Amino acid sequence: EVKGIGNGLKEAPKLMDFLDEPLPGVGTYEDFNTIDWVREKSKDRDRHREIASQSKESTWALMKSISDAFSGWLLMLFVGLMSGALAGGIDISAHWMTDLKEGVCLSAFWFNHEHCCWNSNENTFQERDKCPKWKSWAELIIGSNDGPFAYIMNYVMYVCWALLFSFLAVSLVRAFAPYACGSGIPEIKTILSGFIIRGYLGKWTLMIKTITLVLAVSSGLSLGKEGPLVHVACCCGNILCHLFTKYRKNEAKRREVLSAAAAVGVSVAFGAPIGGVLFSLEEVSYYFPLKTLWRSFFAALVAAFTLRSINPFGNSRLVLFYVEFHSPWHLVELVPFVLLGIFGGIWGAFFIRANIMWCRRRKTTRLGHYPVLEVLVVTAVTAVLAFPNSYTRMSTSELISELFNDCGLLDSSQLCNYANVSDIERGSNALPDRPASHDVYTAMWQLALALVFKMLITVVTFGMKVPSGLFIPSMAVGAIAGRLLGVGMEQLAYYHHDWVLFRGWCSPGADCITPGLYAMVGAAACLGGVTRMTVSLVVIMFELTGGLEYIVPLMAATMTSKWVADALGREGIYEAHIRLNGYPFLEPKEEFSHKTLAMDVMRPRRSDPPLSVITQDGMSVEEVETLITDTSYSGFPVVVSHESQRLVGFVLRRDLVISIENARQRQDGVVSTSQIFFTEYTPPQLPSSPSPLKLRGILDLSPFTVTDHTAMDIVVDIFRKLGLRQCLVTHNGRLLGIITKKDILKHMAQIANRDPDSILFN
């Protein structure tokens, strides 16, 4: 007992053990550091055990343990409600502001075009888009909507509104929240793998991202709001985590919430709750236990329900692209579906290469110094080229909706304006195949131009300093290509229904080919080519469109697109952006096939000075502080002595600094010559010697070790599966060196002939 010796040694009773009193700041992480998954999980297990043992002692403790178990579900409920409400607000505002570029509703300026004309009794069925209450800018300014002058007036107003919206978006991002730009999914993947980017999921980022997302989508740029909604939902998850101590204090637990929040993001973006859960599992999450799966499911359900209650599209449906195809597909059609898959894969691989080249240019040349100018120029080019073509003038999600649409009797769209055949029996709403009229051929030309325009402009748009998603533009490219192919097949079947191909199932006067289905399959193929999603994509597509019986065509196109894209380039767009930004992300899908050993990768190398270590006793405060000042390592191995080099444990630099500072302030007699002990018992000190410092509490006694002959592919696997920050290398129990996550990433970059210094962070 320390007090027994205390009579002889005055300082002894004041000896502090940091196990007894946890220090604020010990065990937390600095910005741009990787978390220690193993330590966080064992911390949570200890907390759990303590609560469980206390719950048997009193009713109050039992209540606390029940509330602790329930807090996860409560948090999911809040995340779902908050994200659903924000998504509804974003949808409604974006619709209104997109229509503002073309005109305004006189009866109530906050109505968009569709809602304005719903309330109007004067509009006719043929011209349902034209109603007296909705005035275009030309009508308001010069009193007429006909003639070249009115057209020019509308054109100028369209470009001016687009420039205003995009200027506001880029200025707000630049001034208040630089992290709000882009889609956010690459960073969220990195954060979920255990990396810390402070402020990326903070209040300011959430606020600015929500506002600028509406502005960016309304400006008519070739981007979508779906990817950024994942970032918005993750911000909600991170902010709400602060309400619960369990999640506030544990980084690994917080990442479980963020995984569920990513699912919520897709759930509200597409109205696809199950697709969202699968997206989080397949594409974003690094660690996804069963418990997170259930909680993601619950949160996605709550979010979808909230969005449905807000009813942003005014049609009591969750989704923007609801379709009802009535005709079945035929086996022969798998050939064009697979062709669409090939197109999607080729376009995906081309897009990733072109976009990464452009983003690298932005980073390395002077282009990157003028983000506001770049956004304004791209907006001006987009608006000027988009206005003359009605398919590029409308918002991208509206365009996809029109392309997915199956032509019924009541459709007024130019795409459905086929030549009328008078002897058709009009028994059902589904019309038989008909010859294409002049209108349809005009629409085909416009769509072909829109396809080229979208393919090129999206390359430059994605990655600018405004919130920009990639789902909707990729789907638009695929949907246009699919619709063109679908109409081509339809006309082929109409004029050649006696061919062997069509004879069995395409009798004249029957409805055999659905162009809208081709658009849907094409959209899935292109989105799959860019992001490399498979299972989640198919589920999102059939939840999005309600086309349950078309799962096989969707699967065929998605798989083909993934194979083709993988053959042309291994990584999807998000992985490519992670690598471009140099985030320390160990890709779980990447194979490590080289025959290197742990000793080839560990530091110090043969020519380097020996490893910086701390001995378990005998070092003074001054010596340890000098070691900390002279090196920039994030932690130090603790050994028995410099001679034996037998490993005792590992101590983090941050914990050491905080503990020594704290001891100097709070513990009497700690000076530069005080001895630091990591041993269990402090040996008796001489009365004249200064007060010792006992730091066993901050020592990790079970650091991960491998031997120097461990194969590197096994080490990489250990790092991936356990989420390690570092691993110590030993030989016959003696410490040889250390391997960090950064060493592994640099080693993999060297093997792939890339620049190993592109990995930025420690």
N, C-alpha and C positions, 0 to 999 in steps of 0.2 A: 504494500500500500504506500502510495507516494507520501501521504501525510506523516507516516511513521518516520521517514527519513527527513521530513520537513524541518525538524528542529535544528538539524545540523546544516541543512542547505535552505537558506531563506527563499530562493527563487523557485524551488521545486513545485510548491503547490500551484504556482501560476502557470505551470507547463500546460500548453494547450494542445489538445489532440483534435485535429480537424474532422475526425469522425463524429465527435459529439455535437459540434455546432457547425452545420453546413454554412459555408460562406456564400453571400450573394455573388453571383458571377462565376463561381467554380462549377465546372461541368457544362458551361454554355460555350457557344462557338462564335468565332469572329466572322465577319462578312467574307464571302468567297472562300469558305472552308467547307470541307466535307464532314458530315456528321458521322459519329461512330455508332452504327446501327446496333452492334452487339452490346455496347455499354448502355444505350438508351433502352434496349429491350430488357436487359437485366435490371435496370433501374425501375422499370414499370412492373416487372415481376415482384421485386422487393416491396414496392408500394402496395401491390395487390395482396401479397401475403400478410402485410401488416394490417390492412383493412379487414381481411378475413379473420385474423386472429382476434382483433379487437371486437368484431361484431358479435362474438360469443359472450362478451363480458357485460354489455349493457344494451338497453333498447335504443338509446340515442345513437350508439355506434352502429347498431343494426340498420337503423334508418339511414345513417350516412352511407353505409355500404350499398344499400338498395339504390339510393340516389346516385351513387357513383356508377353503378352498373347501368342505370337508366340514362345517364348524362349523354352517352354516345348517340342514343336514338333521338333524344331531345335536340341535340346539336344538328343531327341530320334533318329533323323537321324544320328547324330554323333556316338551314342552308337552302332547303327546297323551296320554302316560302319566299325567302329573300330573292333567290335567283329567278324564280318564276315571275315575281312582281317586276323585277328589273327588265327581264326579257320582254314581258308584255309591254312595258313602257317604251322600250327600244323599238319594238315592232310598230307600234302605233305612230310614234314620232317619225320613224323613217318613212312610213307610207305617206304621211302628210307632207313631209319636206320634199320627198321625191316628186310629188305632184305639184308642189309649189313652183318648180322650175317651168312648168307649162302654163299655169294659170292659178286662179284663186276662186274660192266659193264665196259668192256675195252674201248669201243668207247667214252663213256662219263660217268665218275664215278658217276655223280650226278643223273643218271637215276636209277629207281628201276627196279626189274626184268621184270615186265610187260612192262614198257615203253622201256626198252632195246630191248626186243624181238619184239616189235611193229615195231621198225625201221629196223629190220633185214629182209632181203629178203630171207635168206637161210633156215629159219625154216619151217618144214613141218606141215601139219594140225594135223597129229596124235601126233607128239611130239612138240606141240606148246610152251611148257615150256622150251624146250632145243634149244638154238640158239648159234651159235659160239661166238657171242659177249659177252654172259654172262658166266663168268667163276666162278666155285665154288672155295673155298679156296684150296681144295686138288689139283685141276687142276693147280692152280697158283703156289703152293709150290712144289708139287712132280710130276706134269705133267700128272696125270691120275685121273680119277674119279671112277675107278672100283677097286674092291678088298678091303680086310679088312683094309689095311693100310690107304687107302683114306677115308674110313668111319670114322676111328678113328681120322684122321686129321680134317675132317669136324666137327666131334663131339667136339673136343678140341677147335677149333676156335669158334664154336657156344657158348660154355660155357664161353670162355674168353671175347667175345664181350658183352655177357649178363652181366657178372660181371663188366666190364668196365662201361657200361651204367648206371647200378644201383648204382655203387660207385660214379660216377659223380653226379647223381641225388640227392642222400642222402647227399653228401658233400656240394653241393650248397645250399640245403634247410637248412642244419645245420648252415652253415657259414653266409648266407645272409638274409634268410627270413624263420624263424621257422614256421610262419603262413602258408607257402605254402604247407604244407603236408596235407594228407587226401583228402576227396572229397570237403570239404568246405560247403556242403549243411546244416549240422546241425548248423554251426556258422551263416550262412546267414539267416536261419530261426530265430535264436536268435536275430540277428541284426535287422531284419525286425520287430520283435516284440517290438523294441524300446530300445534295449540294445546297449551300445557303446563299441566296441573293437577297439581301435586306432591302425592303421597300418594293420588291417586285410584286408582292401581293398585298400592298398596303392600302390605306384609306384613299390617299391622293390618286394612286394608280387606278383604283376602282372608279372614283368619281370622274376623273378626266377620261378614262377609257369609255365609260358609258356615254358621256356627252359626245366625244369625238367620233365614236363608232357610228352614231346616228348621222353626224355631219359627213363622215367619209362615205357612208353608203348612199346618202342623199345626193352627194356631189356627182354621182353617175360614174365614178371610177370603177374599173373592172376588179371589184373585190366583194367579198361577202361578209356577213356579220357572224357566220356560224363558228369559225375558229376562235375569234376574239370572245365569243360568249363563254367558251371554256375557261378563258383567262378571267373573265368577269365572275363566273361561278366560283373559281378557285380563290379569288380575292374575297368573296363573301365567306367562303369556308375558313380562310385564314383569319379574317377579322373576328368571326364568331367564335373561333377557338379560344380567344382571349377571355371569354365568359366562363370557361371551365378550367380550373387549375390543372386537371389531369392532362389536358391537351396543350395548355399554355406552357407547361414546364417540360414537356417531353416531345422532342423533335420527331421521333419515329412515330409516335401516336398521331402527331399532327399530319404526317404524310398519309396516314390511313384516311383521314378526313379529306385531304386534298384529292386522293384517288377517287373518293365518292363524289367530290365536287366536280371533278372532270366529267364524270358520268352525267351529273345534273346539267352541265353545260350543253352537252349534245342533246340531252333530253328536251331542253327548252328551245334549242336552236332548230331542231327538226321535228319536234313533237314525237320523238322516238325513244321512249324510256328504256326499252330492252336493248335497242341499238346503242344507247348511251353507255349502259353498263358494259356491254361487250367492247365498245370502243375504248373505254378506260382500261379494260383488262388486256386487250390486244395491242393497243397502240401507245398508251401513255404511261401506265403504271409500271413500277419497277418491282414492287413487293405487293402482292395482292392476296392476302389470306382470305379464307372462306367468310370470316366475320365481315370483312370489308365488302365482299360480294353482296351479302344480305343488306348491309347498310346502304350500299350504292343503289340497290334495287328500290329500297324504301324511299331514299332521298329523291331518286329520279321520278318515282311515282308521285310524291308530294309536289315536286316542281311541275310535272305535267298537269296535275290536277289544278294547281294555282293558275297556270297559263290558260287552261281551258275555262276557268271561272272568269278570267279577264276578257277572254274571247277577242283577241286583237284583230283577227281577220274578219270578224263579223259574220262568220258562217258556221259558228258553233263547232268548228273542227279545230284540232290542234295544228294541222299541217297546212302548208300553203299549196301543196301540189296534189290535192286529193283527186284521184282519177278512178273511173269505173270502166274498165274494159270488159266487153261482154263476150268477145269472140275468143275461142281457144287458140293456142298457137300450134303449129304443126312441126313434126320432126325435121322436115327439110329446112325449116327456118333456122335451125341451129347453126347452119353454115354462115348466113349473114351475121348472126349473133357473135360467132367466133371471130369473124372479120372485124366486127366492131371492137372486140376484145383486143385484137392485134393493133388496131388503130389507137386504142386507148393506151396500150403499153408503149408504143413507139412515141406517141405524143407526150406521155408522162416522162419518159427518159429524156426526150429532147428538151422539155420544159425545165426539168431539174438542172440539166447542164447549162442551158442558156441563162436561167435565173441566177445560178450560183456564179457564173462568169460575170454577169452584170453587177451582182451584189459585191463581188470581190473588187470590181472596178470602182464601185462606190466607196469601198473601204480604203483603197490604196491610192486613188487619184483625187484631184481637187473637187470632183463631183460631190464627194461626201461633205464638203465644207458648206454647201448651200442647200440644206434640206428643204427650206421653204420654197426656194426658186424651183427646185426639181419637182416638187409636188404641184406647183402652179403650172409649170410647163406641161407635165403629163396630163393634168386635168384639162388644160386648154386644148391639147391635141385630141384627147378622148372626146371632149364635148363637141369640138368642131367636126370631127369625123363621125360622131355617133348620131348627130341630129338628123341629117338627111335620110338615114335608113331607119324606118319605123321599128325594126327589130332590135337595133342597138340603142335607140332613144329610150325605149321603155326600161324599167329597172330589170336587172338580170333575173331576179326570182320570178317576176311576171312573165318574162320571156320563156323561162323553163316551164312555167305553168301552161303557157300557150302551146309549147312544143309537145308536152306530155298529153295534151288534150285529145280525146277521141272525138272525131267530128260527128256530132249528132244533128238532128233536124234543126235545132234552134241556134246553131252556131253562126255568129256573124263575122267570124275571123276570116281574113283573106286566105289563110291556109286551107280553109274548109269550103272555099267557094268553087266547088267542082261544077262541071257542066251538068245541067239537069237532064235526066233521062225520064221522059214522061210516063213510060209504061211500068214504072216501078211500083210495086204495091207498098204503100207506106204503113205497114202493119206495126212495125216496131221502131224504136228510136234508133237502133243500130242500122246504118244505111249500108247497102251493098257497095262494092267497089264501083267507081264511076270514072269516066275519062277526066283527065285534068283539064281545067279551063285555062284561059290566058292568065287569069288572076293567080292561079296556083303556080304557073311557070314564073311569073314575076316574083312571087313570094320565094320561090326556090333560088332565084338569082340573088335576091336580097339576103337570104339566109347564107348563101355561099360566101358573099362578101362579109357578112357578119362573122362567119366562122374564122376567116383569115384575120379580120380585125381583132377578134377576141384572143386568138392564139398568140398574136404578136404583142398586144398591149398588156396582157396579163404578166408577161415575162418582166416587163419594166415596172409594173405597178407593185407586185408582191415584194415586200421588204422596204418600201418607202417609210418615211417617218409619220405615217398615220396608221391607225388600227386597220389591218387588212387580213381578211380570211381568204382561204383558197378553195374551200369546198364549192361555193356557188359558181365562181368563174370556171372551174374545172368541169363541173356538171353541165354548164352552159355549152362549153365546147363539145362535149360528148353528145348532148341532147340535139344540138344543131346537126352534127354529123349523122346521128341516128335517124333524125326526121328526114334528112335528105335521102338516106339509103332506104328508109321505109316507104317514102312516096315513090321512089324508083322501083322498088319491088312491087308496090301496089299497081303501078301502071303496067309493069311487065306482065303481072298476073292478069290484068284486065284485057290487054291486047293479045296475050298468048295463052289463054286458059286451056288450049288444047295440047300444050306441051306436056311431055311425060311428067315433068316436075310438078305441074299444077293440076293435072287431069283428075287425080284421085280425090282431091279435096277442094278444088276451086271451080265450082260450076258457075256459069254466068248468072248474074243476079244474086249471087251470095256474097256475104261479107267475109273475105278470107284473110286479108292482111291489115293489121292495125298499125299505121305509121307511128302513133303515140307510144306504142310498146317499144319500137326500135329506139325512139328518143330516150326512153327510160333506161334501156339496156346500155345505150351509148354513154349516158351520163354516169352510170355505175362504172363502166369500163375506164373512162377517163379519170374519174376520181380515184379509182383503184391504181391506175398507172402512176399517178402523182404521189399518193400517200402510201401505197402498198398495203392497204387494208384489204381483208378478204371477208371473214365471217361477219364482223361488225357491219361492214359495208352492205352486204346483202340484206341483213336484218334492217338496217337503217332505210334502205331503198324500199323494202316492202312495207315497212311501217309508214314511210313517207307518202306512199302512193296508194296503199291499201290493195296492191295487186298481189294477193297471196298465191294465186296459181302460177305466177310467173317466176317462181323461185329458181327453177332449173335454168331458164335462159340467163337470169341474173348471175347464177353461180358459174355457168359456162363462160360468160363474158369476163367476169371478175377474175377467175383463175387464169384464163388466157392472158388477160392484161398483166397480171402479176408476173407470170412466167416470162412474157416478152420483155417487160420492163426490167426484170431482174437479170435477164440475159444481156441487156444493154448497159446496165449500171446497177451496182449492188444496193445502193441506199435510197430510201425514200426522201422526200423533200425536207421533212423535219430533221432526220439524221444529218442530211447534208448541211442544213443551217446550224445544227449543233456543232458540227466540225468546223464550219466557216467561222463561227464565233469563238472556237477554241474552248468550249466548256468541257470539263473533265467528266465525260459520260462513257461508261463502259457498255457498249451496245450488246444486249443479251442475245441478239440474233446472229452476231458476227462470230464466225468460227476462228479459233486460233490453231493453226496447223503446223507451226514450226517447232523443230526439236531443240529448243534452247532450255537451259536449266536455270534454277533460281540464282545460282552464283554468277551467271552471265549478265543478269539484269540488276542485281542488288548494288547498292552503294555502301561503302566507298569502293571504287574500282581499284585495280592493283596499283595504279600510279597515284591514287588520291591519298591525302593525309588520313590517319585512322579515324574511326567513328567517334563523334563527341558523346561521351557517356558521363553519367553521374554515379558515384559510388554510394552504397547504402549507408555508410557512416564515414566520418573523417573529413568531409568537405565543409568548408565554412560558407556562410551566407555570401561573403564577398566573392569567393571562387565561383559559386553558382551564378551570381549576378553577372560576373564577367563572361561566363560561358553563354548566358542568355544574350548579352549585348553583342558578343562577337559573332554569333551565329543567327540564322534566320529560320532554323528548323521549327516545325510545329510541335515537336516533343522530343524527349530524350530517354533512351533505355537506361535503366538503373541496374548496376552490376554489383557483385559482392566486393570486388576490388579490381584495380587496374591490371594486376598481375593475372588473376584467375579468369577474369572476364565471364564468370558464370552469371547467367541472367536472373535478376530478381523480379523485375517488372518494367512498366513503362509509365512515364509521367508527361503530361501535356504542358507545353510552354506557358500557355495562358493561365492554367491552374497554379503553376509555380509562381508566376509573377504576382498574381492576385494574393496568394497565400503569404508570400514574403512581405509584400506591402502591408497587408492586414496585420501580420505579426509585429511588424515594426511599430504600428500605431497602437495596437491593443495589448501587446504582451510586454511587460516590463523587462528591461535588461537585454532585449534582442539587439545586438549590434553587428557590425560587419564581421567580427571574428567569431560570432556564435556558430556552433556546429549544427549541421542539419542531419537529422536521423530519419531513415526510412525503415528502421528495424522495429520489431514489436516492443522490445524493452529498451529503455535508454540506460546505458551503463552509468554508474554513479559518477558525478562530476566533482572536480576539485572546487572547494569553496571560492577560490579566486576566479575561476573560469566564468565567462558570461553565460547567461541563460541559453540552453539549447533550444532548437526548434524541431518539433516532431511532425513530420509531414506524411506519415504512412497513410493517412486518410485519403490523400489525393492520388495515391499510387495505384495503378491498374496492375493487380497481382497475376492476372491471367492474360497477358498479351498473346496474340496469335503468333505462333512460330512455325516455320518449316525448315527442313534441313537444306543444306546447300545443293543437294543432288535431286531435289524435288523438280519434276518436269514443269516447265513454265505453263503448259496448258492447264495443269491442275491448279497452279497458283492463280491463274486468271479466273478459273471457275470458282475458286474459294472467294476471291474478291467480289465476283458478281453475285454469288448466292448469299454471302453474308454481309455484303455492303461494307467491306473493310476500308479503313483509311490507310493503314500501314500494316506490314507484317514483318516480323524480325526473322533473320536467317541465322541458324546455329549449325555448329559442327561438333559432334560429341558433347553437346551441352554448352559449348563455349559460343559466345556471341560473335558473329562474323560481320553482319551488316544488316541493312534494312531495305525493304522494298515498299515504296508508296504507290498509291493509285496513279500518281503523275508519272512515275518511272514506267509503269506498265503501259500507260497510254503513249509515252514517248517511244518505248520499245516497239509497240504495234505500229506506230507511225513510221519508224525507221524501216521496219520490215516491208511496209507498203510503199516505200520510197516517197514518203511525204516529209514535210519539214517538221521535225520533232519539237521545235520551239513554238509551233503554232498553238500549243496547249498553254493557255494563258495562266491559269490560276493554281495556287498551291492547294 
